[in-house]
Amino acid sequence: MHFVNQPGAMSRPDYQDGSIVNLMASLILGLGGVPHGYAPLRELKPERLQRYRNIVLLVIDGLGHQYLTRAGAGGTLHAHLQGRITSVFPTTTTTAITTFYTGLAPRQHGLTGWHTWFRELGCVLKVLPTRPRYGGTSLGEAGIDVERLFDHEPVFDRLSANSHVIAPQHIAHSDFNLAHRGRAEVCDYQTLEQMFELVAGVVCTARERSYVYAYWPDLDRISHEHGSTSDEAHSHLAGIDAGFARFLDRITGSDTLVVVTADHGIIDTARERVINLESHPQLAETLVLPLCGEPRVAYCYVHPDRRQDFEHYVSQELAPYATLRSSRELVVRNYFGPGVSHPRLYERIGDYTLIMKDNFVIKDWLLDEQRYSQVGVHGGLSEQEMYVPLVVASC
């Protein structure tokens, strides 16, 4: 396999000691847990974490490092910004949240994008809602044991601390969350203020060592709809920042270290930057499955007899918009992380991966699938998507 074209400036996850995987290694070791073998984060050593009774990890979906430094300058989050770290590959919620829930790199946990081919189910799955891409009921509603399907040990079960998951009401008790909660107590909320109140309630009343994982989704949602540079996104970030400032005041003296980061950042696209597969029928006919992964990183399952046709078409027609890589080569080069691969990893990343350049995306649609457009996107290897903030506050 040759590379059809070489990538431009792209960022890669720093699994050595500078990614959210390494952040989780620091948290596990700092909370007296059983490590997976990844190095701790160089900017947050376990020894520092060990000094606190309570550890809070707040994940703000879509809060890129570049975005915080630009739109959040002068705010409380920015005042406590310690540095930047990388997400994982691909830079998407499904893959990164699984890392926060397990402490594993994608190569080990095996969840590689919003749309993932599950051979054992015979369908392309929307992983977080646990629903087939074509629609229908969730796996849990269909009687499938989701915990057995994912087969992950939750990070909460590796810690010698009381654990709490604080998540939005509409997802807190989802199949995916319940499959990853382990021994953690799950609490749900409806508003930003309620989320901060729940976290404060835990750390201010805890009699034993506690770990709180909290997740806020709406910056990502607003950025998808309006764009990360929109007034709506800026206003929402200001609201998060104000709530965070009040939260820090509330928990002062509670012996708590608060860590804030994100699953990925956002890059804005435009309608003319969308590559629709239906406009490329010669490419579509080489595929045996719908595109999987993400619009910014698409896994392509190619008919064995059509691989040369596939490579030729991409090199001739898509080279300005996408970099073509062998999916196996991405594993070898540790894009998904180091170490032993999940037994189904190769099934879930296709034969080839299209990594979109600049702010291009590629999409396909199933029969009668509800179509949508997004301004803010993620999943790719741009700095805006890859780098997330490391915010640390001692209370």
C-alpha positions as CSV (number, residue, x, y, z in Angstrom):
1,M,0.0,0.0,0.0
2,H,1.4,3.4,-1.0
3,F,0.2,6.7,0.3
4,V,-1.9,8.4,-2.3
5,N,-0.8,11.8,-1.0
6,Q,1.1,13.0,1.9
7,P,-0.7,15.0,4.6
8,G,-0.1,18.7,5.2
9,A,0.3,20.1,8.7
10,M,-1.4,17.6,10.9
11,S,-1.2,17.1,14.7
12,R,-0.9,13.6,16.3
13,P,-1.8,12.4,19.7
14,D,1.1,12.5,22.2
15,Y,0.5,9.2,23.9
16,Q,4.0,9.3,25.4
17,D,3.2,11.7,28.2
18,G,1.0,14.5,26.8
19,S,-2.5,13.2,26.0
20,I,-5.8,12.6,27.7
21,V,-4.7,9.0,28.0
22,N,-1.8,10.1,30.1
23,L,-4.1,12.4,32.1
24,M,-6.1,9.4,33.0
25,A,-2.9,7.5,34.0
26,S,-2.0,10.4,36.4
27,L,-5.5,10.3,37.9
28,I,-5.5,6.6,38.3
29,L,-2.2,6.6,40.1
30,G,-3.0,9.7,42.0
31,L,-6.2,8.1,43.3
32,G,-4.4,4.9,44.4
33,G,-5.6,2.9,41.5
34,V,-4.3,0.1,39.4
35,P,-2.5,1.6,36.4
36,H,-2.8,0.4,32.8
37,G,0.9,1.0,32.0
38,Y,0.7,4.4,30.2
39,A,3.0,7.1,31.4
40,P,1.6,9.8,33.6
41,L,0.9,13.2,32.2
42,R,4.1,15.3,32.3
43,E,2.2,18.4,33.3
44,L,0.2,16.8,36.2
45,K,2.1,14.2,38.1
46,P,0.4,11.7,40.3
47,E,2.3,12.9,43.4
48,R,0.5,16.2,43.1
49,L,-2.9,14.5,43.0
50,Q,-2.1,12.3,46.0
51,R,-2.1,15.4,48.2
52,Y,-5.8,16.1,47.8
53,R,-8.8,14.4,49.4
54,N,-11.1,15.1,46.4
55,I,-10.3,15.1,42.7
56,V,-12.7,16.5,40.1
57,L,-12.4,15.9,36.4
58,L,-14.7,18.2,34.4
59,V,-14.9,17.5,30.7
60,I,-16.4,20.3,28.6
61,D,-17.3,18.8,25.2
62,G,-15.8,20.7,22.3
63,L,-13.6,23.1,24.3
64,G,-10.4,23.3,22.3
65,H,-7.2,24.8,23.6
66,Q,-7.0,27.4,20.8
67,Y,-10.7,28.3,21.4
68,L,-10.2,28.8,25.1
69,T,-7.2,31.0,24.6
70,R,-9.0,33.1,22.0
71,A,-12.6,33.3,23.3
72,G,-12.0,32.8,27.0
73,A,-9.1,35.1,27.5
74,G,-9.4,37.0,30.8
75,G,-11.8,34.5,32.3
76,T,-11.5,32.1,35.2
77,L,-10.8,29.0,33.1
78,H,-8.1,30.8,31.3
79,A,-6.6,32.1,34.5
80,H,-6.1,28.5,35.7
81,L,-4.9,27.2,32.3
82,Q,-1.8,25.2,32.9
83,G,-1.1,24.1,29.4
84,R,-2.4,22.1,26.5
85,I,-2.6,18.3,25.9
86,T,-3.8,16.3,23.0
87,S,-6.9,14.3,22.5
88,V,-6.9,10.9,20.9
89,F,-7.4,9.7,17.4
90,P,-9.9,10.3,16.0
91,T,-10.7,13.5,17.9
92,T,-14.3,12.7,18.6
93,T,-16.6,12.3,21.7
94,T,-17.2,8.5,21.2
95,T,-13.5,7.7,21.3
96,A,-12.3,10.3,23.8
97,I,-15.1,9.7,26.3
98,T,-14.4,6.0,26.3
99,T,-10.8,6.9,27.2
100,F,-12.1,9.0,30.1
101,Y,-14.3,6.1,31.2
102,T,-11.7,3.4,30.9
103,G,-8.3,5.0,31.0
104,L,-7.5,3.2,27.8
105,A,-6.2,4.5,24.4
106,P,-8.5,3.8,21.4
107,R,-6.2,1.0,20.3
108,Q,-7.1,-0.9,23.5
109,H,-10.8,0.1,24.0
110,G,-11.7,-0.3,20.3
111,L,-14.4,2.4,19.9
112,T,-13.2,4.3,16.9
113,G,-15.9,6.8,15.9
114,W,-19.5,7.9,16.0
115,H,-20.4,5.3,13.3
116,T,-18.6,2.0,14.0
117,W,-19.0,-1.3,12.2
118,F,-19.8,-4.0,14.7
119,R,-19.3,-7.3,12.9
120,E,-20.6,-9.2,15.9
121,L,-23.9,-7.3,15.5
122,G,-23.9,-7.2,11.7
123,C,-24.6,-3.4,11.6
124,V,-23.0,0.0,11.7
125,L,-23.7,1.3,15.2
126,K,-24.1,4.9,16.5
127,V,-22.0,4.0,19.5
128,L,-23.0,6.6,22.1
129,P,-26.8,6.2,21.6
130,T,-26.2,2.5,21.0
131,R,-28.6,2.5,18.0
132,P,-28.0,1.1,14.5
133,R,-27.2,3.8,12.0
134,Y,-30.4,3.0,10.1
135,G,-32.5,3.7,13.2
136,G,-34.7,1.6,15.5
137,T,-34.4,0.8,19.2
138,S,-31.3,1.0,21.3
139,L,-29.4,-2.2,21.9
140,G,-30.5,-2.3,25.5
141,E,-34.2,-2.0,24.4
142,A,-33.5,-4.8,21.9
143,G,-32.3,-7.1,24.8
144,I,-28.6,-7.0,23.9
145,D,-26.1,-6.9,26.9
146,V,-24.2,-3.7,26.1
147,E,-21.8,-4.1,29.0
148,R,-20.8,-7.5,27.6
149,L,-20.6,-6.1,24.1
150,F,-18.2,-3.3,25.0
151,D,-16.4,-5.5,27.6
152,H,-14.6,-2.6,29.3
153,E,-13.4,-2.4,32.9
154,P,-14.6,1.1,34.1
155,V,-11.9,3.3,35.4
156,F,-13.9,3.8,38.6
157,D,-13.4,0.1,39.5
158,R,-9.6,0.6,39.4
159,L,-9.6,3.4,42.0
160,S,-9.4,3.3,45.8
161,A,-11.8,6.2,46.1
162,N,-15.5,6.7,46.1
163,S,-16.5,7.6,42.5
164,H,-19.3,9.8,41.1
165,V,-20.5,10.3,37.6
166,I,-22.4,13.6,37.0
167,A,-24.0,13.8,33.6
168,P,-26.9,15.4,31.8
169,Q,-30.3,13.8,32.5
170,H,-30.9,12.6,28.9
171,I,-27.7,10.5,28.8
172,A,-26.8,9.8,32.5
173,H,-28.6,6.5,32.5
174,S,-28.1,5.6,28.8
175,D,-26.9,2.1,27.8
176,F,-23.4,3.5,27.1
177,N,-23.1,5.3,30.5
178,L,-24.5,2.4,32.5
179,A,-22.1,0.0,30.8
180,H,-19.2,2.1,32.0
181,R,-20.3,3.3,35.4
182,G,-18.9,0.3,37.4
183,R,-19.0,1.1,41.1
184,A,-19.6,4.8,40.6
185,E,-22.7,6.6,41.8
186,V,-24.5,8.2,38.9
187,C,-26.3,11.6,39.3
188,D,-28.1,13.6,36.6
189,Y,-28.8,17.2,36.1
190,Q,-30.7,19.5,33.8
191,T,-28.8,22.8,33.9
192,L,-25.2,24.1,34.2
193,E,-25.9,25.4,37.7
194,Q,-27.3,22.1,38.8
195,M,-24.1,20.3,37.5
196,F,-21.9,22.6,39.6
197,E,-24.1,22.2,42.6
198,L,-24.0,18.4,42.4
199,V,-20.2,18.4,42.2
200,A,-19.9,20.9,45.0
201,G,-22.3,18.8,47.1
202,V,-20.0,15.8,46.8
203,V,-16.7,17.4,47.6
204,C,-18.0,19.6,50.4
205,T,-19.6,16.7,52.3
206,A,-17.2,13.8,51.4
207,R,-15.9,12.0,54.5
208,E,-13.7,9.7,52.4
209,R,-11.5,10.2,49.4
210,S,-13.6,11.0,46.3
211,Y,-13.3,11.2,42.6
212,V,-15.9,13.1,40.6
213,Y,-16.3,12.9,36.8
214,A,-18.6,15.6,35.4
215,Y,-19.5,16.1,31.8
216,W,-21.0,19.2,30.1
217,P,-22.1,18.7,26.4
218,D,-23.7,22.0,25.2
219,L,-20.7,23.9,23.9
220,D,-20.2,21.1,21.4
221,R,-23.9,21.1,20.5
222,I,-23.9,24.8,20.0
223,S,-20.7,24.8,18.0
224,H,-22.1,22.1,15.7
225,E,-25.2,24.2,15.0
226,H,-23.8,27.7,14.9
227,G,-20.0,27.3,14.6
228,S,-17.3,27.7,17.2
229,T,-16.7,31.3,16.3
230,S,-20.4,32.2,16.6
231,D,-21.8,34.7,19.1
232,E,-23.9,31.8,20.5
233,A,-20.8,29.7,21.3
234,H,-18.9,32.7,22.8
235,S,-21.9,33.6,25.0
236,H,-22.2,30.0,26.1
237,L,-18.5,29.8,27.0
238,A,-18.9,33.0,29.0
239,G,-21.7,31.3,30.9
240,I,-19.6,28.2,31.6
241,D,-16.8,30.4,32.8
242,A,-19.0,32.4,35.2
243,G,-20.5,29.2,36.6
244,F,-17.0,27.8,37.1
245,A,-15.9,30.9,39.0
246,R,-18.8,30.6,41.4
247,F,-18.1,26.9,41.8
248,L,-14.5,27.5,42.8
249,D,-15.7,30.0,45.4
250,R,-18.2,27.5,46.7
251,I,-15.7,24.7,47.3
252,T,-12.9,26.8,48.7
253,G,-11.3,25.0,51.6
254,S,-12.7,21.5,50.6
255,D,-9.2,20.1,49.8
256,T,-10.1,19.5,46.2
257,L,-8.1,19.6,43.0
258,V,-10.2,20.5,40.0
259,V,-9.0,19.5,36.5
260,V,-10.9,20.8,33.4
261,T,-10.2,19.5,29.9
262,A,-12.2,18.4,26.8
263,D,-12.6,15.5,24.6
264,H,-11.7,17.4,21.4
265,G,-11.7,20.9,19.9
266,I,-13.8,22.2,17.0
267,I,-13.0,23.4,13.5
268,D,-15.6,25.3,11.4
269,T,-16.5,24.2,7.9
270,A,-18.8,25.5,5.2
271,R,-21.3,24.0,2.8
272,E,-18.9,24.2,-0.1
273,R,-16.3,22.2,1.9
274,V,-18.6,19.1,2.2
275,I,-17.8,16.2,-0.1
276,N,-20.9,14.1,-0.7
277,L,-20.3,10.5,-1.6
278,E,-23.4,10.5,-3.8
279,S,-21.6,12.9,-6.1
280,H,-18.8,10.3,-6.5
281,P,-20.7,7.1,-7.7
282,Q,-17.5,5.5,-9.0
283,L,-16.0,5.7,-5.6
284,A,-19.2,4.6,-3.8
285,E,-19.4,1.4,-6.0
286,T,-16.0,0.3,-4.7
287,L,-17.3,0.2,-1.1
288,V,-19.0,-2.8,0.6
289,L,-20.2,-0.8,3.6
290,P,-21.3,2.8,4.3
291,L,-18.6,5.2,5.4
292,C,-17.8,4.7,9.1
293,G,-16.0,6.8,11.7
294,E,-16.5,10.5,11.3
295,P,-17.0,13.1,8.5
296,R,-13.5,14.3,9.2
297,V,-12.0,10.8,9.4
298,A,-13.8,8.2,7.3
299,Y,-13.1,4.5,7.4
300,C,-13.6,2.9,4.0
301,Y,-14.4,-0.8,3.6
302,V,-13.4,-1.6,0.0
303,H,-14.3,-4.6,-2.1
304,P,-11.2,-6.8,-2.3
305,D,-11.3,-6.7,-6.1
306,R,-11.7,-2.9,-6.3
307,R,-8.8,-1.7,-4.1
308,Q,-6.8,-0.5,-7.1
309,D,-9.8,1.4,-8.5
310,F,-10.5,2.9,-5.1
311,E,-6.9,4.2,-4.7
312,H,-6.8,5.5,-8.2
313,Y,-10.1,7.4,-7.8
314,V,-9.0,9.0,-4.5
315,S,-5.7,10.0,-6.0
316,Q,-7.3,11.6,-9.0
317,E,-10.4,13.1,-7.6
318,L,-10.1,13.6,-3.8
319,A,-6.4,14.5,-3.4
320,P,-7.0,18.2,-2.7
321,Y,-9.5,17.4,0.0
322,A,-8.2,14.2,1.8
323,T,-5.2,12.2,2.7
324,L,-5.5,8.5,2.1
325,R,-3.9,6.1,4.5
326,S,-4.0,2.4,5.0
327,S,-5.9,1.9,8.2
328,R,-3.5,-0.8,9.2
329,E,-0.6,1.6,8.8
330,L,-2.3,4.1,11.2
331,V,-2.3,1.3,13.8
332,V,1.3,0.5,13.2
333,R,2.2,4.2,13.5
334,N,0.4,4.4,16.8
335,Y,-2.3,6.9,15.8
336,F,-4.7,4.9,17.9
337,G,-2.2,4.5,20.7
338,P,0.6,2.1,21.6
339,G,0.5,-1.4,22.8
340,V,-1.7,-4.4,22.1
341,S,-4.7,-3.9,19.9
342,H,-8.3,-4.6,20.8
343,P,-9.2,-7.9,19.2
344,R,-11.8,-6.2,17.0
345,L,-9.9,-3.0,16.2
346,Y,-9.1,-3.9,12.6
347,E,-12.7,-4.8,11.9
348,R,-13.7,-1.3,13.1
349,I,-11.4,0.9,11.1
350,G,-11.9,-0.5,7.6
351,D,-9.3,-1.0,4.9
352,Y,-8.5,2.6,4.3
353,T,-8.9,5.9,6.2
354,L,-9.7,9.2,4.5
355,I,-8.3,12.0,6.8
356,M,-9.8,15.2,5.6
357,K,-7.6,18.2,4.9
358,D,-8.1,21.8,6.0
359,N,-11.8,22.0,7.0
360,F,-13.2,19.5,4.5
361,V,-15.7,16.8,5.5
362,I,-17.0,13.8,3.6
363,K,-20.5,12.4,4.1
364,D,-22.8,9.6,2.8
365,W,-26.4,8.9,3.6
366,L,-28.4,5.7,4.1
367,L,-31.8,5.3,2.5
368,D,-34.3,7.6,4.3
369,E,-31.6,8.7,6.7
370,Q,-32.4,12.1,8.1
371,R,-29.9,14.6,6.6
372,Y,-28.3,17.3,8.6
373,S,-25.5,19.9,8.3
374,Q,-23.0,21.1,10.8
375,V,-20.9,24.2,11.0
376,G,-18.5,23.1,13.7
377,V,-17.0,19.7,13.1
378,H,-14.3,17.5,14.7
379,G,-12.6,14.1,14.4
380,G,-9.6,15.2,12.3
381,L,-6.0,16.1,13.0
382,S,-5.9,19.9,12.9
383,E,-4.5,21.7,15.9
384,Q,-7.9,23.2,16.6
385,E,-9.4,19.7,16.9
386,M,-6.4,17.9,18.5
387,Y,-5.3,20.2,21.4
388,V,-7.5,20.6,24.5
389,P,-6.8,22.7,27.6
390,L,-5.4,21.5,30.8
391,V,-7.0,23.7,33.5
392,V,-6.1,23.0,37.1
393,A,-7.4,24.7,40.2
394,S,-6.6,24.0,43.8
395,C,-9.4,24.6,46.4
